[in-house]
Amino acid sequence: MVWIDVDDRCRSTLQYSWAGGYGERPDELAAVLLKLGVLQIKASRTSPPQSVDGGRPANIHTGSWFAVHPMYQAALNLLGT
C-alpha cells in the first residue's frame, strides 16, 4: 500500500507525501475524495449514489457505502459498474 511506503519514507513515494496519515484514518481520505467529487456517498449498498455538496460535511461512519463517480470509472477500469 502506498501509505505504508509513505509512512516509511520510501524514496519512490516522496511525491505521495500528502497521503501520509490517511492509512490510519481512511474516513478522512474518504471525506477529501467526497469533497473533490471522486467519490459519492450511498445510504446503503443498493441505494443510488449522491454527490456531496462541498459546503456540507458528509456523515461518514463504519457502515458508510461509497461509489466512484461515473466520470472516473472508465479511467480506473472498474468492473461491475
N, C-alpha and C positions, 0 to 999 in steps of 0.2 A: 504494500500500500504506500502511496506517495507520502501520506502524512507521517508514517514511521520514518521514512528516509529523511523527511524534512526535520523531524524532531531530532534525528541522529546527525543532522547537518551534513548529509552526503553531498559531495560537490556537484553531482549531476542534478540535484534537486534545488539548487540555490534559487533558480527562477520561480520556484513554487513556495518560497518562504512565507507568502501570505497565507498558506494553508496550515501553518503551524497552529496547534491547539484545537483545530476542528475535529481531529481524531477522537479527542476526549469529549467533545461537545457537538455531536452531529446535528443537534437541534439548531445550533447557531448557524451551521453551514446551510441547513435547510432554509432557515429564515433569510439568509443572504440570497440564495437561489430563488426563493419565492419573490423577494423584493425585486430581483432583476428580471423576473418573468420566465426563467428557465424551467422552474417547477410550478405546478399548480397544485392546490390542496383539494382533497376529496373528503367528504363526510364519512364515507365507508368505502369498502373495496369496489362495490358496484355502482356507486353514485357518480354522477358526472363531475369532472374536474372544474374547479373555479379558480380564476386568476385572483390574486391578492392585490388589492389597492395599495400602492406604495405608501400611503399615509396611514393605512390601517394595519396594525400588527396582526400577524396570523397566530391563531391559537394552536401551537404545536405541542403535542404530548406523545407519550409512548404508543398510543393507538392511532396516531395520525397516518393517513394514506396520502400518497403523492402521485402525480403523473407528470411526465415530461411534456412540456408544451409541444404541440404538433409541429411547430416551426423547426424544432431541434431534433425530432425523432428520426428523420431520414439521415441526417448527418451523423447521428450516433449509431446508426444501423441497428435500431431496436427491433426486436422480434415481438410479435403478438400485439401490435398497436392498431 
